[in-house]
Amino acid sequence: MPTVAAVNGHASAAGVVIPLCHDYVVMRRDRGVLYVNDLEMGLKIPELYMAFFRAKTSGWALRDLVLRGLKIKGEELLKMGIVDAVYDGEEGVTNAGMKMADDLARRKWDGEVYAEIRKGLYSEFCGMLGIASKAIGTPKL
């Protein structure tokens, strides 16, 4: 089923992966920050992480995320297409994340079908992890 991350603070280095593992990310406008600081620490980002970042971002957003070492705030992440929405304050983020999750849950999608579509969306990354896709069909015609 769909997952929603509500980010009220900082996610840095490998911690950036945690919110990006979700299908949707809502973030605090004033204090939410993603920060890939491997370059500043003199560390090469492992290929598995790079494949993950490529699966979740692209183009200039990917470049800026991994090569600039910037602490990127919520509003800029929204413009970059990395997060889905930004809100003011902890309560605003939490409430928005819960509402989005509730709205998605009301759709009553088949979780197995959703998972297979998600695997197709991130097929290169799933392949690196050895996660195979399977053919299923549950038409609701």
ZIBELVEN-V273889 format. One record per pair of residues at least 24 apart in sequence whose ideal C-beta (glycine too) atoms are under 10 Angstrom apart, sorted by the first residue. I is the first residue (numbers start at 1). J is the second residue. D is the distance in Angstrom with one decimal. If there is no record, write none. Layout:
i = <I,I>
j = <J,J>
d = <D,D>
//
This chain:
i = <1,1,1,1,1,1,1,1,1,1,1,1,2,2,2,2,2,2,2,2,2,2,3,3,3,4,4,4,4,4,4,4,4,4,4,4,5,5,5,5,5,6,6,6,6,6,6,6,6,6,6,6,6,7,7,7,7,7,7,7,7,7,7,8,8,8,8,8,8,8,8,8,9,9,9,10,10,10,11,11,12,12,12,12,13,13,13,13,13,13,13,14,14,14,14,14,16,16,16,16,16,16,16,16,17,17,17,17,19,19,19,19,20,20,20,20,20,20,20,20,21,21,22,22,22,22,23,23,23,23,23,23,23,24,24,24,24,24,24,24,25,25,25,25,25,25,25,25,25,25,25,26,26,26,26,26,26,26,26,26,26,26,26,26,26,26,26,26,27,27,27,27,27,27,27,27,27,27,27,27,27,27,28,28,28,28,28,28,28,28,28,28,28,28,29,29,29,29,29,29,29,29,29,29,29,30,30,30,30,30,30,30,31,31,31,31,31,31,32,32,32,32,32,32,32,32,32,32,32,33,33,33,33,33,33,33,34,34,34,34,34,34,34,34,34,34,34,35,35,35,35,35,35,36,36,36,36,36,36,36,36,36,37,37,37,38,38,38,39,39,39,39,40,41,47,48,48,48,50,51,51,51,51,51,51,51,52,52,52,52,52,53,53,54,54,54,55,55,55,55,55,55,55,56,56,56,56,57,57,110,110,110,112,112,113,113>
j = <101,104,105,107,108,109,110,111,112,114,115,118,100,101,103,104,105,107,109,111,114,118,101,104,118,84,96,97,98,99,100,101,102,103,104,105,83,84,93,97,101,32,87,90,92,93,94,95,96,97,98,100,101,31,32,33,34,74,77,83,86,93,97,32,87,89,90,91,92,93,94,97,33,90,93,34,35,71,35,36,36,37,38,71,37,38,40,41,43,45,49,38,43,45,46,49,49,52,53,56,65,66,72,82,49,52,53,56,56,77,82,83,52,53,55,56,57,65,82,83,52,56,56,84,97,101,84,100,101,104,114,118,121,83,84,85,97,100,101,104,56,74,77,78,82,83,84,85,86,97,100,74,78,83,84,85,86,87,92,93,94,95,96,97,98,99,100,101,73,74,75,77,78,82,83,84,85,86,87,93,96,97,73,74,86,87,88,89,90,91,92,93,94,96,73,74,75,78,85,86,87,88,89,92,93,73,74,75,86,87,88,89,73,74,88,89,90,93,72,73,74,75,77,78,83,86,87,90,93,70,71,72,73,74,76,77,65,70,71,72,73,74,76,77,80,82,83,65,69,70,71,72,73,64,65,66,67,68,69,70,71,72,69,70,71,66,67,69,66,67,68,69,69,69,128,125,128,129,125,122,124,125,126,127,128,129,122,124,125,128,129,82,125,122,124,125,121,122,123,124,125,126,128,81,82,122,125,81,82,136,138,140,136,138,137,138>
d = <9.1,7.4,7.0,9.2,9.6,6.9,9.2,4.8,9.9,5.9,8.2,9.9,8.5,7.5,9.5,4.4,8.0,8.3,7.8,9.4,6.8,8.7,7.8,8.8,9.7,8.6,8.8,5.0,8.1,9.2,5.0,4.6,9.5,9.6,7.3,10.0,8.8,9.5,9.8,7.2,10.0,9.3,8.9,9.0,9.7,4.9,5.4,8.8,7.2,3.2,7.7,8.8,8.9,9.2,4.7,8.5,7.9,7.7,9.2,7.5,9.5,7.0,8.7,6.5,9.6,8.7,4.9,9.5,9.5,5.4,7.3,9.5,7.4,8.9,9.8,8.0,6.5,7.7,7.2,9.5,7.5,5.9,9.8,7.9,5.7,6.5,9.7,7.5,8.5,9.6,9.9,8.7,10.0,9.3,9.4,7.2,9.0,9.5,8.3,9.6,7.8,9.5,9.7,9.6,7.0,6.3,8.5,8.9,9.9,9.8,9.2,7.9,7.3,7.8,9.0,4.8,8.1,9.5,7.6,9.2,8.3,8.5,9.8,9.6,9.5,9.9,9.0,9.7,10.0,8.2,8.9,7.2,9.4,8.6,4.9,8.2,8.2,5.9,8.3,7.9,9.5,9.5,8.1,9.6,7.3,4.4,5.7,8.2,9.7,8.8,9.9,8.9,9.7,6.9,6.1,4.8,7.3,6.4,8.9,5.7,8.9,9.5,4.9,4.8,9.6,9.3,6.6,9.8,8.4,4.0,8.9,6.4,7.7,9.0,4.7,8.5,7.5,5.2,7.6,6.6,9.5,9.4,8.9,5.9,7.0,6.5,7.5,6.9,6.7,10.0,7.5,4.8,9.4,10.0,7.6,4.8,5.8,8.6,9.5,4.3,6.2,5.4,8.4,8.2,8.5,7.7,7.5,8.8,8.9,9.6,6.8,7.8,8.2,8.1,10.0,8.9,8.4,9.4,9.4,6.6,4.1,9.1,7.7,10.0,7.8,7.1,9.0,10.0,7.3,9.3,4.9,6.6,5.6,7.6,9.7,8.6,7.2,9.0,7.9,5.3,8.6,8.7,9.4,6.0,9.6,7.0,8.1,9.3,7.9,7.2,4.6,7.0,9.9,9.4,5.5,5.2,8.7,8.6,7.2,8.5,9.7,8.7,5.5,9.0,8.3,7.5,9.8,8.0,7.6,6.7,8.0,4.7,4.8,9.1,8.0,8.3,6.2,7.9,9.9,9.1,6.3,4.9,9.7,9.1,5.4,9.0,8.5,9.9,5.7,8.8,9.5,9.9,9.5,9.6,7.5,7.7,8.0,4.5,8.8,6.5,4.2,8.6,9.5,9.9,7.6,8.0,8.6,7.4,5.7,8.5,5.5,8.8,6.1,7.9,8.3,6.1>
//
